[in-house]
Amino acid sequence: MDPITFEIIRHRLFRVIEEGVITLKHVSGSEITCEGHDLMVALHRADGSLLLAGIGYLHHTPSAAEACKHIVRRFAGEIDEHDVFLLNDPYTAAHHTSDIYLISPIHHEGRLVAWSSSFVHVNDIGATNPGGFCPDATEIYVEGFSSPGIKLIARGELRQDLLDTICNMVRSPALVTLDLKSMIACHNVAKERMQALYGKYGAATVDEACTALIEQSDRRFGQRLEELPDGRWQSRQRLHCRGEDYLVALTMTKEGGRLTFDFSGTSEQSRYAINSPYWATWGAIFSPIFSVLCPDMVWNEGLTRRVTMVAPEGSIINSRRPAPISVSTIATVPMVNWSSLHCISKMLATSPQHERYATAVWDGGYNAVFMFGRDQRGNYTIGYMTDVFGGAGGARSYADGVDVGGDIPNPITRTANVETTEARLPLRYLFRRRVRDAGGAGRHRGGAGIEYAVTPHDAPDGGLRFVMTGKGTRFPTSEGIGGGYVGSPPHCFLMRTPPGGDEPGRFGTTFDELAGEREAIAWGEFPLMGRDVLYVGSSGGGGWGDPLMREPDAVLGDVRGGLTSVRDAGEIYGVVLDVEATRVDAAATRARRDAIRAARGVPAAAA
């Protein structure tokens, strides 16, 4: 078709997505949506295939395409142009029950021409644990409201009976209602803009442009793959849950213009809620495909059709119902993200033409925290600590990872301001900063993660309770590349002041200054009373290249910036500083590095 018209329509489609996201955020009142950007908006063809993935959590877009296709099949012959469908069943297409998809048909002159989809993570879904992450779940039936597809709006009328039923199940009905209505508003905007586009250019022209857009992505992805060498790459990621260790094993094969992701050898499904259903795993492998391998392409069905996945049924990456799955989105799903990223980056690193796209694994592990109880106004509240979205960038072949640099699955994730969280919850932050010695060492250092400490403040019941879940703290998973070191694992502690004891630690400004009886935590539901402190430190990104090749002045800068300790500067980087840590001792540094190389069995002259 005419290339100018094609480009105009392509850009109009992007603007539809962008305006939908803006609308969604303007209506929703949830900190997860508005502050953390835990959302997604996409457009689909009439058959449900992915046309355009927008900003937000990328691993939801392939899953949303399956959700859309499921609605097309399930409601064939029953789809009215004013319907809006709701789906959040993980064994149908969603990632876990807290991730609600809304899917809306778009008609032009009485004909179904497209669909819009959106998702938000609601802050409660009526599960056994507040917030929806269920550390005590042994089956999905206790993980809250779940639907494989239902009409929330039928023929233009909101089904108030259904909305009332959902609100009757959840602990925060007002916020959940706002989230649902924010998605409805998003779909109204998307439908209006798409119908205007069809009205201006005609169905034949817009349909032709949509077909060409998918074919363009398919062609460009095929060309990108053909430019890379054929081969096989492997990644092994481990998580720890309640005394049990689990493995995500991935072998990625690139042959011609196709990629195969084979998870054979992965651990069997767990009795705990870390299991990932098939479509969540399918979506997770695409986060780095979209943002690392294909950042200059339109993300749609043209990319997904060139990928095959082997996911053994009954494993933690393709669990069978009724295995619990509520924690998968912060446990196994991120591990699939990182495994995919690690293999893709190792493939890219073999190509001088494309090495610049490769990256070490980003923030490879974090612990999610949901606070709940009475707020400072006496109302029941549930609040998500969005600090977890801070992330940490993996190092690249030419630069350090970005400190608190976000997340590969969500390029524009963000954290709430301290003041915003303190206004919503009866908490006081003691500090929030970058974590020292978190970024993986390397010629280029991995990005630092985030650490914070909070204590109750003005809590009517004397404190709060919180749910903490994740992939555990035993294994570091932010893999380095090219000789770079792994980033640190997360670490979390409760500091409890003994009865009758003083509490100077409540006002500490560093982890070491926090007094009290320290309890390492990673999984479960805990009280946080008025004299307690919760400390959370997230992972750093992986490093790139040999740490002994890092410029000594860069190490000095990290020490002075609080990102690297004097100990790690000497032991890992081989950089010797003066007593005040204000300058590099060049001669001593050369000697220290030669000694480290000798211990490796590498002659100094070969360095």
C-alpha positions as a printed NumPy array, in Angstrom:
array([[  0.   ,   0.   ,   0.   ],
       [  0.947,   3.678,  -0.164],
       [  3.88 ,   3.994,   2.321],
       [  2.795,   7.429,   3.529],
       [ -0.71 ,   6.238,   4.369],
       [  0.783,   3.166,   6.044],
       [  2.997,   5.311,   8.29 ],
       [  0.129,   7.632,   9.184],
       [ -2.086,   4.711,  10.206],
       [  0.773,   3.056,  12.101],
       [  1.363,   6.183,  14.149],
       [ -2.36 ,   6.643,  14.735],
       [ -2.494,   3.122,  16.181],
       [  0.329,   3.97 ,  18.587],
       [ -1.532,   7.089,  19.677],
       [ -4.66 ,   5.009,  20.358],
       [ -2.634,   2.868,  22.764],
       [ -0.996,   5.882,  24.387],
       [ -4.282,   7.705,  24.918],
       [ -5.831,   4.553,  26.363],
       [ -3.04 ,   4.284,  28.945],
       [ -3.372,   7.954,  29.89 ],
       [ -7.126,   7.553,  30.345],
       [ -6.7  ,   4.422,  32.445],
       [ -4.253,   6.131,  34.805],
       [ -6.377,   9.269,  35.113],
       [ -9.405,   7.294,  36.3  ],
       [ -7.779,   4.658,  38.511],
       [ -6.921,   5.549,  42.097],
       [ -4.679,   2.561,  42.779],
       [ -1.02 ,   3.138,  43.611],
       [ -0.185,  -0.065,  41.727],
       [ -1.689,   1.352,  38.548],
       [ -1.012,   5.076,  38.858],
       [  2.371,   4.986,  40.597],
       [  3.785,   1.577,  39.71 ],
       [  2.475,   1.49 ,  36.134],
       [  1.456,  -2.165,  36.603],
       [ -0.834,  -2.158,  33.564],
       [ -1.058,  -2.99 ,  29.855],
       [ -3.083,  -1.84 ,  26.832],
       [ -3.016,  -3.545,  23.421],
       [ -4.869,  -3.745,  20.11 ],
       [ -5.838,  -6.937,  18.264],
       [ -7.187,  -8.031,  14.89 ],
       [-10.722,  -9.357,  14.586],
       [ -9.516, -12.923,  15.237],
       [ -7.747, -11.838,  18.452],
       [ -4.195, -11.898,  17.079],
       [ -1.904,  -9.236,  18.513],
       [ -1.757,  -6.098,  16.363],
       [  0.094,  -3.687,  18.606],
       [  1.544,  -4.023,  22.1  ],
       [  1.852,  -0.782,  23.981],
       [  3.711,   0.411,  27.027],
       [  3.289,  -1.427,  30.315],
       [  4.098,  -4.976,  31.372],
       [  5.175,  -6.571,  28.115],
       [  4.731, -10.173,  29.222],
       [  0.979,  -9.582,  29.443],
       [  0.543,  -8.732,  25.763],
       [  0.999, -12.266,  24.315],
       [ -1.179, -13.593,  27.149],
       [ -3.829, -10.971,  26.417],
       [ -3.826, -12.102,  22.782],
       [ -4.668, -15.619,  23.951],
       [ -7.36 , -14.19 ,  26.246],
       [ -8.824, -12.327,  23.273],
       [ -8.767, -15.442,  21.081],
       [-10.458, -17.378,  23.884],
       [-13.261, -14.8  ,  24.042],
       [-13.668, -14.999,  20.246],
       [-14.058, -18.794,  20.484],
       [-16.113, -18.915,  23.667],
       [-18.639, -16.228,  22.697],
       [-18.86 , -16.842,  18.953],
       [-22.248, -15.62 ,  17.757],
       [-22.909, -13.789,  21.053],
       [-20.647, -10.743,  20.664],
       [-22.417,  -7.39 ,  20.618],
       [-20.495,  -4.28 ,  19.601],
       [-21.181,  -2.718,  23.017],
       [-20.023,  -5.694,  25.114],
       [-16.974,  -5.67 ,  27.4  ],
       [-15.586,  -8.998,  28.596],
       [-13.713,  -9.767,  31.814],
       [-11.216, -12.612,  32.184],
       [ -8.756, -13.371,  34.991],
       [ -8.495, -17.171,  35.151],
       [ -4.781, -18.099,  35.044],
       [ -5.448, -21.48 ,  33.502],
       [ -7.269, -19.766,  30.634],
       [ -4.867, -16.92 ,  29.84 ],
       [ -4.174, -14.577,  32.783],
       [ -1.028, -14.642,  34.927],
       [ -2.736, -14.801,  38.323],
       [ -6.192, -13.935,  39.605],
       [ -5.216, -10.393,  40.643],
       [ -4.438,  -9.584,  36.996],
       [ -7.802,  -8.718,  35.458],
       [ -8.11 ,  -8.469,  31.67 ],
       [-10.882,  -6.493,  30.028],
       [-11.453,  -7.189,  26.336],
       [-13.694,  -5.096,  24.114],
       [-14.826,  -5.588,  20.486],
       [-14.489,  -2.755,  17.977],
       [-16.979,  -2.637,  15.104],
       [-17.158,  -0.551,  11.944],
       [-20.413,  -0.376,  10.006],
       [-21.719,  -3.43 ,  11.857],
       [-18.638,  -5.591,  11.223],
       [-16.164,  -6.733,  13.897],
       [-12.809,  -5.276,  12.808],
       [-10.617,  -5.26 ,  15.925],
       [-10.369,  -5.698,  19.691],
       [ -8.797,  -3.734,  22.5  ],
       [ -7.43 ,  -5.349,  25.645],
       [ -6.189,  -3.991,  28.943],
       [ -5.032,  -5.288,  32.281],
       [ -4.418,  -3.937,  35.753],
       [ -3.298,  -5.635,  38.933],
       [ -6.098,  -4.957,  41.423],
       [ -4.979,  -4.589,  45.021],
       [ -7.363,  -7.255,  46.287],
       [ -9.258, -10.126,  44.665],
       [-10.852, -11.81 ,  47.69 ],
       [ -8.086, -14.351,  48.227],
       [ -7.246, -15.927,  51.559],
       [ -4.425, -13.403,  52.06 ],
       [ -5.045,  -9.66 ,  51.574],
       [ -3.571,  -8.329,  48.358],
       [ -3.862, -11.549,  46.369],
       [ -0.379, -13.013,  46.929],
       [ -1.112, -16.126,  48.978],
       [  1.903, -17.692,  50.719],
       [ -0.367, -20.174,  52.466],
       [ -2.291, -21.345,  49.384],
       [ -2.215, -25.032,  48.46 ],
       [ -4.688, -24.784,  45.567],
       [ -6.013, -22.067,  43.3  ],
       [ -9.486, -22.158,  44.839],
       [ -8.351, -19.989,  47.783],
       [ -6.72 , -17.388,  45.537],
       [ -9.808, -15.287,  44.955],
       [-12.419, -14.541,  42.32 ],
       [-11.606, -16.135,  38.974],
       [-13.436, -16.074,  35.649],
       [-12.555, -17.749,  32.328],
       [-14.617, -15.098,  30.553],
       [-17.792, -13.193,  31.376],
       [-19.58 , -10.077,  30.137],
       [-18.996,  -7.166,  32.51 ],
       [-20.91 ,  -4.915,  30.114],
       [-23.669,  -6.493,  28.015],
       [-25.1  ,  -4.52 ,  25.084],
       [-23.809,  -1.292,  26.58 ],
       [-25.214,  -1.841,  30.085],
       [-22.921,  -2.392,  33.062],
       [-23.872,  -5.611,  34.811],
       [-24.265,  -4.126,  38.268],
       [-25.114,  -7.535,  39.71 ],
       [-21.721,  -8.87 ,  38.625],
       [-19.854,  -5.778,  39.828],
       [-21.644,  -6.011,  43.186],
       [-20.678,  -9.676,  43.444],
       [-17.008,  -8.888,  42.819],
       [-17.066,  -5.983,  45.278],
       [-18.717,  -8.206,  47.875],
       [-15.714, -10.556,  47.689],
       [-12.85 ,  -8.053,  47.924],
       [-11.457,  -6.068,  50.845],
       [-11.098,  -2.8  ,  48.911],
       [-14.273,  -2.539,  46.795],
       [-13.899,   1.172,  46.036],
       [-10.411,   0.809,  44.556],
       [-11.304,  -2.342,  42.63 ],
       [-14.352,  -0.574,  41.193],
       [-12.173,   2.359,  40.151],
       [ -9.698,   0.019,  38.477],
       [-12.455,  -1.72 ,  36.514],
       [-14.037,   1.581,  35.489],
       [-10.636,   2.961,  34.513],
       [-10.235,   0.059,  32.095],
       [-13.752,   0.602,  30.758],
       [-12.87 ,   4.255,  30.134],
       [ -9.679,   3.149,  28.399],
       [-11.669,   0.871,  26.092],
       [-14.209,   3.591,  25.351],
       [-11.398,   5.858,  24.18 ],
       [ -9.73 ,   3.101,  22.148],
       [-13.023,   2.204,  20.469],
       [-13.838,   5.826,  19.651],
       [-10.386,   6.468,  18.171],
       [-10.336,   3.231,  16.173],
       [-13.804,   3.863,  14.764],
       [-12.695,   7.358,  13.752],
       [ -9.651,   5.852,  12.028],
       [-11.82 ,   3.374,  10.111],
       [-14.272,   6.122,   9.281],
       [-11.581,   8.358,   7.806],
       [ -9.621,   5.82 ,   5.755],
       [-12.181,   3.068,   5.183],
       [-12.149,  -0.539,   6.311],
       [-10.213,  -1.852,   3.322],
       [ -7.338,   0.597,   3.795],
       [ -7.049,   0.189,   7.581],
       [ -7.293,  -3.608,   7.369],
       [ -4.593,  -3.61 ,   4.7  ],
       [ -2.364,  -1.446,   6.906],
       [ -2.895,  -3.762,   9.891],
       [ -1.989,  -6.814,   7.816],
       [  1.075,  -5.012,   6.472],
       [  2.112,  -4.028,  10.01 ],
       [  2.157,  -7.65 ,  11.161],
       [  3.945,  -8.788,   8.017],
       [  6.527,  -6.021,   8.448],
       [  7.334,  -7.217,  11.982],
       [  7.53 , -10.817,  10.805],
       [  9.889,  -9.873,   7.986],
       [ 12.129,  -7.675,  10.127],
       [ 12.33 , -10.234,  12.918],
       [ 13.244, -12.909,  10.407],
       [ 15.991, -10.688,   9.016],
       [ 17.301,  -9.983,  12.529],
       [ 17.473, -13.689,  13.307],
       [ 19.181, -14.487,  10.   ],
       [ 21.883, -11.948,  10.877],
       [ 22.668, -13.884,  14.06 ],
       [ 24.528, -17.208,  14.204],
       [ 22.634, -20.446,  14.658],
       [ 23.28 , -22.126,  17.98 ],
       [ 22.043, -23.231,  21.393],
       [ 22.28 , -21.255,  24.617],
       [ 21.321, -22.297,  28.129],
       [ 20.274, -20.634,  31.357],
       [ 19.622, -22.044,  34.814],
       [ 17.633, -20.057,  37.373],
       [ 16.874, -21.245,  40.891],
       [ 14.424, -20.15 ,  43.527],
       [ 13.922, -21.132,  47.14 ],
       [ 10.554, -21.499,  48.825],
       [  9.945, -22.776,  52.351],
       [ 12.979, -25.013,  52.483],
       [ 12.581, -26.352,  48.95 ],
       [ 14.706, -25.448,  45.919],
       [ 13.313, -25.234,  42.384],
       [ 15.003, -25.015,  38.993],
       [ 13.934, -23.253,  35.801],
       [ 16.024, -24.832,  33.034],
       [ 15.995, -23.227,  29.593],
       [ 17.696, -24.181,  26.343],
       [ 17.172, -21.656,  23.565],
       [ 17.856, -22.798,  20.01 ],
       [ 18.166, -20.395,  17.116],
       [ 17.926, -21.978,  13.668],
       [ 17.488, -19.79 ,  10.624],
       [ 14.588, -17.439,  11.214],
       [ 13.113, -19.234,  14.231],
       [ 13.646, -19.441,  17.989],
       [ 12.747, -22.38 ,  20.225],
       [ 12.549, -22.07 ,  24.012],
       [ 12.757, -25.516,  25.623],
       [ 12.15 , -25.785,  29.37 ],
       [ 12.785, -29.523,  29.625],
       [ 14.486, -30.317,  32.922],
       [ 12.534, -27.711,  34.89 ],
       [ 11.33 , -28.733,  38.362],
       [  7.919, -30.292,  38.799],
       [  5.094, -28.058,  39.956],
       [  5.13 , -27.002,  43.585],
       [  2.622, -27.374,  46.369],
       [  3.212, -23.664,  46.984],
       [  1.9  , -20.723,  44.956],
       [  5.023, -20.17 ,  42.823],
       [  3.675, -22.139,  39.839],
       [  3.343, -20.416,  36.479],
       [  0.516, -21.438,  34.121],
       [  1.301, -21.993,  30.442],
       [  0.221, -18.618,  29.073],
       [  2.091, -16.681,  31.761],
       [  5.278, -18.519,  30.775],
       [  4.536, -17.909,  27.095],
       [  4.203, -14.196,  27.778],
       [  7.325, -14.094,  29.946],
       [  9.706, -15.297,  27.232],
       [  8.653, -12.329,  25.088],
       [  9.6  ,  -9.491,  27.444],
       [ 13.276,  -9.591,  26.359],
       [ 12.348, -10.547,  22.787],
       [ 10.361,  -7.326,  22.534],
       [ 12.597,  -4.937,  24.46 ],
       [ 16.115,  -6.35 ,  23.854],
       [ 16.076,  -8.364,  20.625],
       [ 13.466,  -6.288,  18.77 ],
       [ 13.4  ,  -2.784,  20.31 ],
       [ 13.191,  -1.185,  16.862],
       [ 10.195,  -3.213,  15.665],
       [  6.451,  -3.125,  16.233],
       [  5.59 ,  -5.803,  18.811],
       [  2.808,  -7.955,  17.416],
       [  1.846, -11.353,  16.011],
       [  4.605, -11.063,  13.433],
       [  7.119, -11.664,  16.223],
       [  5.249, -14.332,  18.173],
       [  4.689, -16.567,  15.118],
       [  8.459, -17.128,  14.806],
       [  8.76 , -18.548,  18.334],
       [  8.091, -22.073,  19.615],
       [  7.945, -23.044,  23.288],
       [  8.389, -26.481,  24.851],
       [  6.891, -26.368,  28.362],
       [  6.598, -29.735,  30.139],
       [  3.118, -30.108,  31.589],
       [  3.095, -30.479,  35.351],
       [  6.231, -28.388,  35.841],
       [  6.487, -25.051,  37.643],
       [  6.37 , -23.287,  34.262],
       [  3.249, -25.154,  33.047],
       [  1.342, -26.274,  36.105],
       [ -1.859, -28.285,  36.145],
       [ -5.033, -27.051,  37.791],
       [ -5.628, -26.774,  40.713],
       [ -2.015, -25.917,  41.591],
       [ -1.798, -22.485,  43.278],
       [ -0.236, -19.718,  41.186],
       [ -0.762, -16.387,  42.969],
       [  2.95 , -15.739,  43.654],
       [  4.104, -16.758,  40.17 ],
       [  4.28 , -13.171,  38.914],
       [  7.064, -12.327,  41.373],
       [  8.682, -15.764,  41.469],
       [  8.644, -18.1  ,  38.476],
       [  7.475, -15.64 ,  35.811],
       [ 10.428, -13.283,  36.451],
       [ 12.748, -16.293,  36.366],
       [ 11.434, -17.121,  32.902],
       [ 11.983, -13.472,  31.946],
       [ 15.599, -13.623,  33.123],
       [ 16.3  , -17.024,  31.583],
       [ 15.022, -15.762,  28.247],
       [ 17.032, -12.541,  28.605],
       [ 20.215, -14.41 ,  29.524],
       [ 20.011, -16.694,  26.488],
       [ 19.078, -13.877,  24.111],
       [ 21.914, -11.672,  25.36 ],
       [ 24.476, -14.457,  25.028],
       [ 23.286, -14.943,  21.459],
       [ 23.54 , -11.216,  20.725],
       [ 26.997, -11.059,  22.303],
       [ 28.316, -13.421,  19.611],
       [ 27.525, -10.844,  16.929],
       [ 29.684,  -7.696,  16.579],
       [ 26.782,  -6.122,  14.726],
       [ 24.27 ,  -6.679,  17.524],
       [ 26.363,  -6.928,  20.702],
       [ 25.234,  -3.438,  21.718],
       [ 21.733,  -4.811,  22.36 ],
       [ 22.939,  -7.461,  24.828],
       [ 22.668,  -6.941,  28.569],
       [ 23.364,  -8.851,  31.745],
       [ 20.288,  -9.92 ,  33.706],
       [ 18.49 ,  -7.035,  35.378],
       [ 17.038,  -7.008,  38.907],
       [ 16.912, -10.787,  39.184],
       [ 14.979, -11.127,  42.401],
       [ 12.745,  -9.073,  44.642],
       [ 10.236,  -9.506,  47.405],
       [  6.756,  -8.037,  47.093],
       [  5.157,  -6.496,  50.186],
       [  1.423,  -5.886,  50.697],
       [  0.571,  -3.892,  53.842],
       [ -2.898,  -4.104,  55.355],
       [ -4.771,  -3.   ,  58.463],
       [ -6.278,   0.245,  59.761],
       [ -4.853,   3.417,  58.287],
       [ -4.201,   6.657,  60.168],
       [ -7.831,   7.667,  59.577],
       [ -9.251,   4.465,  61.039],
       [-10.239,   2.942,  57.683],
       [ -9.288,  -0.535,  56.523],
       [ -6.565,  -0.283,  53.902],
       [ -4.434,  -2.446,  51.645],
       [ -1.332,  -0.94 ,  50.109],
       [  1.384,  -2.275,  47.84 ],
       [  4.948,  -1.124,  48.474],
       [  5.822,   0.019,  44.961],
       [  9.521,   0.338,  45.853],
       [  9.832,  -3.139,  44.356],
       [  9.39 ,  -1.581,  40.914],
       [ 12.674,   0.311,  41.301],
       [ 14.605,  -2.54 ,  39.726],
       [ 18.26 ,  -2.465,  38.665],
       [ 19.689,  -2.48 ,  35.166],
       [ 22.056,  -5.145,  33.897],
       [ 25.445,  -3.997,  32.615],
       [ 26.042,  -3.683,  28.881],
       [ 29.112,  -4.135,  26.696],
       [ 29.694,  -0.394,  26.654],
       [ 28.224,   0.935,  29.929],
       [ 27.231,   0.2  ,  33.498],
       [ 23.731,  -0.932,  34.324],
       [ 21.33 ,   1.815,  35.344],
       [ 20.963,   2.177,  39.113],
       [ 17.343,   1.636,  40.187],
       [ 16.753,   1.359,  36.447],
       [ 13.406,  -0.397,  36.346],
       [ 12.579,  -3.714,  34.789],
       [ 13.001,  -5.408,  31.398],
       [  9.322,  -6.567,  31.356],
       [  8.136,  -2.986,  31.944],
       [ 10.394,  -0.318,  30.411],
       [  8.602,   2.55 ,  32.151],
       [  7.867,   1.079,  35.565],
       [  8.226,   3.495,  38.448],
       [  8.011,   3.768,  42.229],
       [  5.717,   5.947,  44.293],
       [  7.137,   8.946,  46.095],
       [  7.863,   8.321,  49.768],
       [  5.326,  11.006,  50.668],
       [  2.619,   9.298,  48.608],
       [  3.063,   6.002,  50.44 ],
       [  3.18 ,   7.718,  53.838],
       [ -0.075,   9.509,  53.011],
       [ -1.819,   6.246,  52.082],
       [ -0.477,   4.045,  54.876],
       [  0.382,   4.659,  58.556],
       [  4.102,   4.257,  57.844],
       [  7.242,   6.341,  58.151],
       [ 10.231,   5.77 ,  55.891],
       [ 13.531,   5.781,  57.754],
       [ 15.443,   5.765,  54.475],
       [ 15.266,   4.78 ,  50.821],
       [ 18.409,   4.643,  48.703],
       [ 20.573,   2.576,  46.369],
       [ 22.   ,  -0.643,  47.841],
       [ 25.76 ,  -0.82 ,  48.364],
       [ 27.595,  -3.784,  46.773],
       [ 24.406,  -4.941,  45.009],
       [ 25.388,  -4.455,  41.371],
       [ 27.325,  -7.369,  39.893],
       [ 31.024,  -6.583,  39.536],
       [ 32.491,  -6.326,  36.063],
       [ 34.34 ,  -4.152,  33.62 ],
       [ 30.947,  -2.528,  33.535],
       [ 29.114,  -2.729,  36.858],
       [ 25.546,  -3.925,  37.217],
       [ 23.036,  -1.351,  38.384],
       [ 22.341,  -0.966,  42.092],
       [ 18.975,  -1.982,  43.475],
       [ 16.882,  -0.129,  46.036],
       [ 16.767,  -0.544,  49.817],
       [ 14.287,   0.931,  52.246],
       [ 13.207,   0.715,  55.871],
       [  9.76 ,   1.565,  57.24 ],
       [  8.152,   1.62 ,  60.662],
       [  4.504,   2.113,  61.708],
       [  3.431,   5.675,  62.437],
       [  0.077,   6.746,  63.843],
       [ -1.451,   3.298,  63.249],
       [ -4.779,   3.058,  65.155],
       [ -4.265,  -0.607,  66.023],
       [ -0.663,  -0.056,  67.069],
       [  0.651,  -1.491,  63.835],
       [ -0.075,  -3.282,  60.579],
       [  0.326,  -6.687,  59.042],
       [  2.008,  -7.478,  55.759],
       [  2.359, -10.304,  53.263],
       [  5.813, -10.907,  51.783],
       [  6.417, -13.256,  48.88 ],
       [  8.942, -13.708,  46.083],
       [ 11.609, -16.083,  44.802],
       [ 13.432, -16.292,  48.105],
       [ 16.786, -14.88 ,  49.174],
       [ 19.047, -17.926,  48.85 ],
       [ 20.058, -17.75 ,  45.186],
       [ 21.404, -14.758,  43.259],
       [ 19.787, -14.743,  39.824],
       [ 21.009, -11.52 ,  38.187],
       [ 23.442, -13.36 ,  35.937],
       [ 26.486, -11.538,  34.607],
       [ 27.837, -11.938,  31.099],
       [ 31.297, -12.099,  29.542],
       [ 32.961, -12.769,  32.901],
       [ 30.804, -10.309,  34.834],
       [ 29.694, -11.266,  38.327],
       [ 26.152, -11.989,  39.411],
       [ 24.189,  -9.243,  41.17 ],
       [ 23.29 ,  -9.663,  44.82 ],
       [ 20.159, -11.565,  45.888],
       [ 17.44 ,  -9.694,  47.79 ],
       [ 17.595,  -9.564,  51.573],
       [ 14.807,  -8.69 ,  53.993],
       [ 14.721,  -8.36 ,  57.783],
       [ 12.298,  -7.589,  60.574],
       [ 13.822,  -5.696,  63.5  ],
       [ 11.824,  -6.156,  66.689],
       [ 12.49 ,  -4.075,  69.795],
       [ 12.277,  -6.256,  72.947],
       [  9.67 ,  -5.245,  75.558],
       [ 11.158,  -2.607,  77.821],
       [ 14.086,  -1.994,  75.491],
       [ 14.935,   1.359,  74.022],
       [ 14.395,   1.935,  70.342],
       [ 17.183,   4.072,  68.902],
       [ 17.24 ,   1.829,  65.847],
       [ 13.852,   3.118,  64.748],
       [ 15.586,   6.27 ,  63.658],
       [ 18.582,   4.646,  61.982],
       [ 19.556,   5.896,  58.56 ],
       [ 21.424,   2.748,  57.456],
       [ 20.839,  -0.975,  57.828],
       [ 23.678,  -1.287,  60.358],
       [ 22.12 ,   1.412,  62.539],
       [ 18.796,  -0.423,  62.811],
       [ 18.725,  -1.939,  66.287],
       [ 16.581,  -4.762,  67.605],
       [ 16.281,  -8.511,  67.239],
       [ 16.798,  -9.271,  63.548],
       [ 14.716, -11.915,  61.82 ],
       [ 15.503, -12.779,  58.207],
       [ 12.235, -13.138,  56.281],
       [ 11.239, -14.002,  52.728],
       [  7.813, -15.659,  52.675],
       [  4.647, -15.417,  54.749],
       [  2.347, -13.08 ,  56.643],
       [  3.851, -11.034,  59.48 ],
       [  2.857,  -8.372,  62.03 ],
       [  4.596,  -4.989,  61.924],
       [  3.914,  -3.389,  65.284],
       [  4.686,   0.108,  66.476],
       [  8.235,  -0.594,  67.651],
       [  9.227,  -2.757,  64.659],
       [ 11.174,  -1.909,  61.517],
       [ 10.891,  -3.665,  58.145],
       [ 14.021,  -3.553,  55.98 ],
       [ 13.943,  -4.632,  52.317],
       [ 16.946,  -4.673,  49.986],
       [ 16.437,  -5.648,  46.343],
       [ 18.789,  -7.326,  43.893],
       [ 21.354,  -5.584,  41.757],
       [ 21.888,  -6.118,  38.043],
       [ 24.516,  -8.475,  36.659],
       [ 27.957,  -7.23 ,  35.59 ],
       [ 29.665,  -7.347,  32.186],
       [ 33.278,  -8.399,  31.704],
       [ 36.188,  -9.046,  34.059],
       [ 36.079,  -6.763,  37.144],
       [ 39.876,  -6.444,  36.946],
       [ 39.389,  -4.571,  33.67 ],
       [ 37.26 ,  -1.845,  35.267],
       [ 38.878,   1.571,  35.312],
       [ 40.236,   2.202,  38.843],
       [ 38.821,   5.728,  38.837],
       [ 35.357,   4.298,  38.116],
       [ 35.719,   2.037,  41.164],
       [ 36.796,   5.037,  43.242],
       [ 33.727,   6.918,  42.043],
       [ 31.495,   4.024,  43.103],
       [ 33.099,   3.935,  46.552],
       [ 32.629,   7.659,  47.03 ],
       [ 29.067,   7.399,  45.736],
       [ 28.159,   4.688,  48.25 ],
       [ 27.695,   1.982,  45.611],
       [ 30.796,  -0.117,  46.321],
       [ 32.493,  -0.781,  49.656],
       [ 36.235,  -0.368,  50.172],
       [ 36.317,  -4.109,  50.852],
       [ 34.801,  -5.047,  47.483],
       [ 36.944,  -2.472,  45.726],
       [ 40.037,  -4.304,  46.94 ],
       [ 38.906,  -7.933,  46.979],
       [ 36.875,  -8.05 ,  43.757],
       [ 38.104,  -5.153,  41.626],
       [ 41.685,  -5.246,  42.914],
       [ 41.677,  -1.484,  43.457],
       [ 43.665,  -0.152,  46.42 ],
       [ 42.622,   3.217,  47.822],
       [ 44.279,   5.523,  50.309],
       [ 43.131,   5.587,  53.93 ],
       [ 40.527,   8.294,  53.298],
       [ 39.295,   6.524,  50.127],
       [ 39.848,   9.698,  48.135],
       [ 42.367,   8.499,  45.544],
       [ 43.662,   5.334,  43.869],
       [ 47.079,   3.934,  44.775],
       [ 48.099,   3.017,  41.221],
       [ 51.167,   0.926,  42.069],
       [ 49.397,  -1.036,  44.798],
       [ 46.428,  -1.558,  42.474],
       [ 48.62 ,  -3.055,  39.744],
       [ 50.217,  -5.374,  42.3  ],
       [ 46.855,  -6.402,  43.763],
       [ 45.412,  -7.161,  40.33 ],
       [ 48.49 ,  -9.15 ,  39.331],
       [ 48.114, -11.191,  42.528],
       [ 44.442, -11.889,  41.8  ],
       [ 45.279, -12.953,  38.247],
       [ 48.049, -15.198,  39.53 ],
       [ 45.577, -16.856,  41.897],
       [ 43.373, -17.517,  38.868],
       [ 46.337, -19.037,  37.043],
       [ 46.539, -16.162,  34.556],
       [ 50.004, -14.596,  34.118],
       [ 50.138, -10.859,  34.652],
       [ 51.571, -10.343,  31.172],
       [ 48.486, -11.989,  29.651],
       [ 46.084,  -9.578,  31.312]])
